[in-house]
Amino acid sequence: MSTAPLNWTVSPIAVNHPEAAAVLYEYVDELASRYYRRPATPAEIAATLGDGADLREPHGTLLLAWDGAVPVGCVGLRWQGAGLAEGDAELTRMFVRQAARRGGAGARLVGAAEELARARGAGLVRLNSRKDLVEALALYRRLGYQPVEPYGDDPYAEVWFAKALG
């Protein structure tokens, strides 16, 4: 698998598509395992993923990154939800599979999400994260996201950022 994200394609996909479901499962497994400092159980992963309604229109969209025919990452955008003002979008479930990390993969996915948000008329992208996700926090800062006041009701959120889309 190549790690050259400029050759990737990034496109919307149904949250319940088998390839999307597999990447989302891996994403939650990694996050939960880091948080709990033990392997996540299938029940914990299923509970976190829920039914995916927040990433289905009209509430949101899931983007999947592909390296050829291989899915390598995902990012979600919510159009509606707790703490979102009219015209805001929320970046969520940003993930790049281990084999595809480094070399701009995360920036490519966030950029694709920002392009979609801008095309949908969003003027601001918000996100929240945890303090232990240091790689993600560094990426968001590097891409121009600024700390903001807490919003929403995510029990795992510890830091909040936003970026105005110009």
C-alpha atoms as an extended CHARMM CRD file, in Angstrom:
* protein
*
       166  EXT
         1         1  MET       CA              0.0000000000        0.0000000000        0.0000000000  PROA      1               0.0000000000
         2         2  SER       CA              1.2900000000        3.4260000000       -0.9360000000  PROA      2               0.0000000000
         3         3  THR       CA              1.5020000000        6.2430000000        1.5880000000  PROA      3               0.0000000000
         4         4  ALA       CA              1.2290000000        8.9740000000       -1.0460000000  PROA      4               0.0000000000
         5         5  PRO       CA             -2.1020000000       10.6250000000       -0.1750000000  PROA      5               0.0000000000
         6         6  LEU       CA             -2.0330000000       12.8460000000       -3.2440000000  PROA      6               0.0000000000
         7         7  ASN       CA             -2.8240000000        9.7310000000       -5.2830000000  PROA      7               0.0000000000
         8         8  TRP       CA             -5.7470000000        8.8060000000       -3.0960000000  PROA      8               0.0000000000
         9         9  THR       CA             -9.3620000000        9.3350000000       -3.8830000000  PROA      9               0.0000000000
        10        10  VAL       CA            -11.6850000000       10.5920000000       -1.1770000000  PROA      10              0.0000000000
        11        11  SER       CA            -15.4300000000       10.2460000000       -1.6260000000  PROA      11              0.0000000000
        12        12  PRO       CA            -18.6790000000       10.1040000000        0.3370000000  PROA      12              0.0000000000
        13        13  ILE       CA            -19.8180000000        6.6230000000        1.3150000000  PROA      13              0.0000000000
        14        14  ALA       CA            -22.7150000000        5.1260000000        3.2260000000  PROA      14              0.0000000000
        15        15  VAL       CA            -21.7800000000        4.5850000000        6.8490000000  PROA      15              0.0000000000
        16        16  ASN       CA            -23.0570000000        0.9980000000        6.6620000000  PROA      16              0.0000000000
        17        17  HSD       CA            -21.0760000000        0.1160000000        3.5160000000  PROA      17              0.0000000000
        18        18  PRO       CA            -18.8650000000       -2.8800000000        4.4200000000  PROA      18              0.0000000000
        19        19  GLU       CA            -15.5990000000       -1.0320000000        3.6870000000  PROA      19              0.0000000000
        20        20  ALA       CA            -16.6960000000        2.0210000000        5.6760000000  PROA      20              0.0000000000
        21        21  ALA       CA            -17.9200000000       -0.1300000000        8.5510000000  PROA      21              0.0000000000
        22        22  ALA       CA            -14.5570000000       -1.9360000000        8.7010000000  PROA      22              0.0000000000
        23        23  VAL       CA            -12.5680000000        1.3200000000        8.8410000000  PROA      23              0.0000000000
        24        24  LEU       CA            -14.9040000000        2.8140000000       11.4600000000  PROA      24              0.0000000000
        25        25  TYR       CA            -14.6240000000       -0.3570000000       13.5620000000  PROA      25              0.0000000000
        26        26  GLU       CA            -10.8240000000       -0.1340000000       13.4190000000  PROA      26              0.0000000000
        27        27  TYR       CA            -10.9820000000        3.5650000000       14.3360000000  PROA      27              0.0000000000
        28        28  VAL       CA            -13.1380000000        2.9830000000       17.4200000000  PROA      28              0.0000000000
        29        29  ASP       CA            -11.0870000000       -0.0610000000       18.4110000000  PROA      29              0.0000000000
        30        30  GLU       CA             -7.8880000000        2.0150000000       18.3840000000  PROA      30              0.0000000000
        31        31  LEU       CA             -9.4470000000        4.9330000000       20.2820000000  PROA      31              0.0000000000
        32        32  ALA       CA            -11.1100000000        2.7480000000       22.8920000000  PROA      32              0.0000000000
        33        33  SER       CA             -7.9790000000        0.6520000000       23.3910000000  PROA      33              0.0000000000
        34        34  ARG       CA             -5.9050000000        3.7920000000       23.9590000000  PROA      34              0.0000000000
        35        35  TYR       CA             -8.5020000000        5.1980000000       26.3460000000  PROA      35              0.0000000000
        36        36  TYR       CA             -9.0490000000        2.0220000000       28.3690000000  PROA      36              0.0000000000
        37        37  ARG       CA             -5.4170000000        0.8520000000       28.0280000000  PROA      37              0.0000000000
        38        38  ARG       CA             -6.6990000000       -2.5900000000       27.0830000000  PROA      38              0.0000000000
        39        39  PRO       CA             -8.2880000000       -4.1330000000       24.0100000000  PROA      39              0.0000000000
        40        40  ALA       CA            -11.7750000000       -2.8000000000       23.3740000000  PROA      40              0.0000000000
        41        41  THR       CA            -14.6000000000       -5.3050000000       23.3990000000  PROA      41              0.0000000000
        42        42  PRO       CA            -16.8860000000       -5.7050000000       20.3930000000  PROA      42              0.0000000000
        43        43  ALA       CA            -19.7750000000       -4.4890000000       22.5820000000  PROA      43              0.0000000000
        44        44  GLU       CA            -17.8780000000       -1.2790000000       23.4840000000  PROA      44              0.0000000000
        45        45  ILE       CA            -17.0910000000       -0.6440000000       19.8390000000  PROA      45              0.0000000000
        46        46  ALA       CA            -20.6860000000       -1.2540000000       18.7510000000  PROA      46              0.0000000000
        47        47  ALA       CA            -22.0040000000        1.0420000000       21.4880000000  PROA      47              0.0000000000
        48        48  THR       CA            -19.6440000000        3.8380000000       20.4250000000  PROA      48              0.0000000000
        49        49  LEU       CA            -20.4670000000        3.5030000000       16.7430000000  PROA      49              0.0000000000
        50        50  GLY       CA            -24.2150000000        3.3650000000       17.3170000000  PROA      50              0.0000000000
        51        51  ASP       CA            -26.3180000000        3.2370000000       14.1950000000  PROA      51              0.0000000000
        52        52  GLY       CA            -24.3170000000        5.9000000000       12.3490000000  PROA      52              0.0000000000
        53        53  ALA       CA            -27.3210000000        8.1850000000       11.8970000000  PROA      53              0.0000000000
        54        54  ASP       CA            -25.1770000000       11.2430000000       12.7000000000  PROA      54              0.0000000000
        55        55  LEU       CA            -23.1590000000       10.5770000000        9.5360000000  PROA      55              0.0000000000
        56        56  ARG       CA            -26.1370000000       10.0660000000        7.2340000000  PROA      56              0.0000000000
        57        57  GLU       CA            -27.8800000000       12.8700000000        5.3790000000  PROA      57              0.0000000000
        58        58  PRO       CA            -29.3610000000       15.1870000000        6.4020000000  PROA      58              0.0000000000
        59        59  HSD       CA            -27.3450000000       14.9930000000        9.6430000000  PROA      59              0.0000000000
        60        60  GLY       CA            -23.8880000000       14.3220000000        8.2590000000  PROA      60              0.0000000000
        61        61  THR       CA            -21.6030000000       12.6750000000        5.7400000000  PROA      61              0.0000000000
        62        62  LEU       CA            -18.8320000000       10.0940000000        5.9220000000  PROA      62              0.0000000000
        63        63  LEU       CA            -15.8470000000       10.3650000000        3.5740000000  PROA      63              0.0000000000
        64        64  LEU       CA            -13.6520000000        7.3630000000        2.8800000000  PROA      64              0.0000000000
        65        65  ALA       CA            -10.1020000000        7.6350000000        1.5160000000  PROA      65              0.0000000000
        66        66  TRP       CA             -8.9550000000        5.0050000000       -0.9350000000  PROA      66              0.0000000000
        67        67  ASP       CA             -5.5050000000        4.0100000000       -2.1480000000  PROA      67              0.0000000000
        68        68  GLY       CA             -6.6110000000        2.2600000000       -5.3030000000  PROA      68              0.0000000000
        69        69  ALA       CA             -9.1730000000       -0.2970000000       -4.1370000000  PROA      69              0.0000000000
        70        70  VAL       CA             -7.9480000000       -0.2960000000       -0.5190000000  PROA      70              0.0000000000
        71        71  PRO       CA             -9.7010000000        1.9130000000        2.0600000000  PROA      71              0.0000000000
        72        72  VAL       CA             -7.0700000000        3.7620000000        4.0920000000  PROA      72              0.0000000000
        73        73  GLY       CA             -8.9440000000        6.2470000000        6.2480000000  PROA      73              0.0000000000
        74        74  CYS       CA            -12.1020000000        8.1510000000        7.0030000000  PROA      74              0.0000000000
        75        75  VAL       CA            -13.4560000000       11.4290000000        8.2690000000  PROA      75              0.0000000000
        76        76  GLY       CA            -16.9780000000       12.4590000000        9.1060000000  PROA      76              0.0000000000
        77        77  LEU       CA            -18.7850000000       15.7580000000        8.9910000000  PROA      77              0.0000000000
        78        78  ARG       CA            -21.8850000000       16.5160000000       10.9910000000  PROA      78              0.0000000000
        79        79  TRP       CA            -24.2590000000       19.1980000000        9.7590000000  PROA      79              0.0000000000
        80        80  GLN       CA            -26.5730000000       19.0510000000       12.7540000000  PROA      80              0.0000000000
        81        81  GLY       CA            -25.9570000000       18.1980000000       16.3690000000  PROA      81              0.0000000000
        82        82  ALA       CA            -25.3070000000       19.3120000000       19.8950000000  PROA      82              0.0000000000
        83        83  GLY       CA            -23.4770000000       22.6160000000       20.0290000000  PROA      83              0.0000000000
        84        84  LEU       CA            -23.5530000000       23.3070000000       16.2840000000  PROA      84              0.0000000000
        85        85  ALA       CA            -24.8410000000       26.6720000000       15.1790000000  PROA      85              0.0000000000
        86        86  GLU       CA            -26.5420000000       27.1580000000       11.8320000000  PROA      86              0.0000000000
        87        87  GLY       CA            -23.8350000000       27.1470000000        9.1630000000  PROA      87              0.0000000000
        88        88  ASP       CA            -21.3090000000       25.1830000000       11.2330000000  PROA      88              0.0000000000
        89        89  ALA       CA            -19.9680000000       21.7210000000       10.4730000000  PROA      89              0.0000000000
        90        90  GLU       CA            -18.3110000000       19.3610000000       12.9120000000  PROA      90              0.0000000000
        91        91  LEU       CA            -15.3250000000       17.2310000000       11.9610000000  PROA      91              0.0000000000
        92        92  THR       CA            -15.4840000000       13.7860000000       13.5530000000  PROA      92              0.0000000000
        93        93  ARG       CA            -14.1010000000       10.2620000000       13.2710000000  PROA      93              0.0000000000
        94        94  MET       CA            -10.8600000000       11.3300000000       11.5950000000  PROA      94              0.0000000000
        95        95  PHE       CA             -8.7550000000        8.2100000000       11.1560000000  PROA      95              0.0000000000
        96        96  VAL       CA             -5.9200000000        6.9010000000        8.9980000000  PROA      96              0.0000000000
        97        97  ARG       CA             -4.9950000000        3.2270000000        9.0950000000  PROA      97              0.0000000000
        98        98  GLN       CA             -1.5380000000        2.5510000000       10.5250000000  PROA      98              0.0000000000
        99        99  ALA       CA             -0.0170000000        1.4060000000        7.2150000000  PROA      99              0.0000000000
       100       100  ALA       CA             -1.0200000000        4.6680000000        5.5170000000  PROA      100             0.0000000000
       101       101  ARG       CA              0.1160000000        7.1180000000        8.2100000000  PROA      101             0.0000000000
       102       102  ARG       CA              2.7630000000        9.7840000000        7.7340000000  PROA      102             0.0000000000
       103       103  GLY       CA              3.3870000000       11.8160000000        4.6570000000  PROA      103             0.0000000000
       104       104  GLY       CA              0.2850000000       14.0080000000        4.7580000000  PROA      104             0.0000000000
       105       105  ALA       CA             -2.5060000000       11.4570000000        5.0560000000  PROA      105             0.0000000000
       106       106  GLY       CA             -4.3640000000       13.2230000000        7.8630000000  PROA      106             0.0000000000
       107       107  ALA       CA             -4.0090000000       16.6300000000        6.2430000000  PROA      107             0.0000000000
       108       108  ARG       CA             -5.4220000000       15.2470000000        2.9820000000  PROA      108             0.0000000000
       109       109  LEU       CA             -8.5010000000       13.8720000000        4.7390000000  PROA      109             0.0000000000
       110       110  VAL       CA             -9.1210000000       17.0430000000        6.7500000000  PROA      110             0.0000000000
       111       111  GLY       CA             -8.6830000000       19.0800000000        3.5660000000  PROA      111             0.0000000000
       112       112  ALA       CA            -11.2780000000       16.9730000000        1.7580000000  PROA      112             0.0000000000
       113       113  ALA       CA            -13.6890000000       17.4340000000        4.6740000000  PROA      113             0.0000000000
       114       114  GLU       CA            -13.1130000000       21.2130000000        4.6520000000  PROA      114             0.0000000000
       115       115  GLU       CA            -13.7720000000       21.3170000000        0.8900000000  PROA      115             0.0000000000
       116       116  LEU       CA            -17.0600000000       19.4860000000        1.3770000000  PROA      116             0.0000000000
       117       117  ALA       CA            -18.0550000000       21.7080000000        4.3030000000  PROA      117             0.0000000000
       118       118  ARG       CA            -17.2940000000       24.8180000000        2.2510000000  PROA      118             0.0000000000
       119       119  ALA       CA            -19.3040000000       23.4500000000       -0.6950000000  PROA      119             0.0000000000
       120       120  ARG       CA            -22.2290000000       22.8490000000        1.6600000000  PROA      120             0.0000000000
       121       121  GLY       CA            -22.0970000000       26.4570000000        2.8230000000  PROA      121             0.0000000000
       122       122  ALA       CA            -20.4300000000       25.9640000000        6.2060000000  PROA      122             0.0000000000
       123       123  GLY       CA            -18.4780000000       28.9680000000        7.4210000000  PROA      123             0.0000000000
       124       124  LEU       CA            -16.8910000000       27.2460000000       10.4050000000  PROA      124             0.0000000000
       125       125  VAL       CA            -15.6550000000       23.7260000000       11.1580000000  PROA      125             0.0000000000
       126       126  ARG       CA            -15.6070000000       22.6500000000       14.7810000000  PROA      126             0.0000000000
       127       127  LEU       CA            -14.0810000000       19.5570000000       16.3470000000  PROA      127             0.0000000000
       128       128  ASN       CA            -13.3590000000       18.0540000000       19.7050000000  PROA      128             0.0000000000
       129       129  SER       CA            -10.7050000000       15.5940000000       20.7660000000  PROA      129             0.0000000000
       130       130  ARG       CA             -8.9490000000       14.0670000000       23.7240000000  PROA      130             0.0000000000
       131       131  LYS       CA             -5.6550000000       15.2040000000       25.2210000000  PROA      131             0.0000000000
       132       132  ASP       CA             -4.0200000000       11.7970000000       24.6750000000  PROA      132             0.0000000000
       133       133  LEU       CA             -4.4680000000       12.0340000000       20.8830000000  PROA      133             0.0000000000
       134       134  VAL       CA             -1.3500000000       14.1640000000       20.5720000000  PROA      134             0.0000000000
       135       135  GLU       CA             -0.7890000000       13.3880000000       16.8850000000  PROA      135             0.0000000000
       136       136  ALA       CA             -4.2810000000       14.5720000000       15.9910000000  PROA      136             0.0000000000
       137       137  LEU       CA             -3.9710000000       17.7070000000       18.1270000000  PROA      137             0.0000000000
       138       138  ALA       CA             -0.6920000000       18.6190000000       16.4190000000  PROA      138             0.0000000000
       139       139  LEU       CA             -2.3180000000       18.0890000000       13.0060000000  PROA      139             0.0000000000
       140       140  TYR       CA             -5.3150000000       20.2870000000       13.8140000000  PROA      140             0.0000000000
       141       141  ARG       CA             -3.0920000000       23.0930000000       15.1140000000  PROA      141             0.0000000000
       142       142  ARG       CA             -0.8350000000       22.8440000000       12.0520000000  PROA      142             0.0000000000
       143       143  LEU       CA             -3.9200000000       23.1170000000        9.7960000000  PROA      143             0.0000000000
       144       144  GLY       CA             -5.0630000000       26.3330000000       11.4700000000  PROA      144             0.0000000000
       145       145  TYR       CA             -7.5950000000       25.0920000000       14.0340000000  PROA      145             0.0000000000
       146       146  GLN       CA             -7.7480000000       27.3270000000       17.1010000000  PROA      146             0.0000000000
       147       147  PRO       CA             -8.8770000000       26.4520000000       20.6420000000  PROA      147             0.0000000000
       148       148  VAL       CA            -12.4750000000       27.4410000000       21.4150000000  PROA      148             0.0000000000
       149       149  GLU       CA            -14.8560000000       27.1670000000       24.3410000000  PROA      149             0.0000000000
       150       150  PRO       CA            -16.3290000000       23.7140000000       24.9640000000  PROA      150             0.0000000000
       151       151  TYR       CA            -19.4730000000       22.8100000000       23.0480000000  PROA      151             0.0000000000
       152       152  GLY       CA            -21.6830000000       19.7440000000       22.7520000000  PROA      152             0.0000000000
       153       153  ASP       CA            -22.1450000000       16.8090000000       25.0630000000  PROA      153             0.0000000000
       154       154  ASP       CA            -19.3930000000       14.3480000000       24.0730000000  PROA      154             0.0000000000
       155       155  PRO       CA            -18.3150000000       12.7290000000       27.3690000000  PROA      155             0.0000000000
       156       156  TYR       CA            -14.8120000000       11.9960000000       26.0140000000  PROA      156             0.0000000000
       157       157  ALA       CA            -14.0700000000       15.4990000000       24.7140000000  PROA      157             0.0000000000
       158       158  GLU       CA            -11.2910000000       17.3300000000       26.5300000000  PROA      158             0.0000000000
       159       159  VAL       CA            -10.2410000000       19.9400000000       23.9640000000  PROA      159             0.0000000000
       160       160  TRP       CA            -12.2400000000       21.8900000000       21.3800000000  PROA      160             0.0000000000
       161       161  PHE       CA            -11.1070000000       23.6140000000       18.1930000000  PROA      161             0.0000000000
       162       162  ALA       CA            -12.6080000000       25.5650000000       15.3110000000  PROA      162             0.0000000000
       163       163  LYS       CA            -11.4650000000       26.9230000000       11.9720000000  PROA      163             0.0000000000
       164       164  ALA       CA            -13.1670000000       29.5660000000        9.8720000000  PROA      164             0.0000000000
       165       165  LEU       CA            -13.4770000000       28.5500000000        6.2370000000  PROA      165             0.0000000000
       166       166  GLY       CA            -12.5280000000       31.3680000000        3.9110000000  PROA      166             0.0000000000
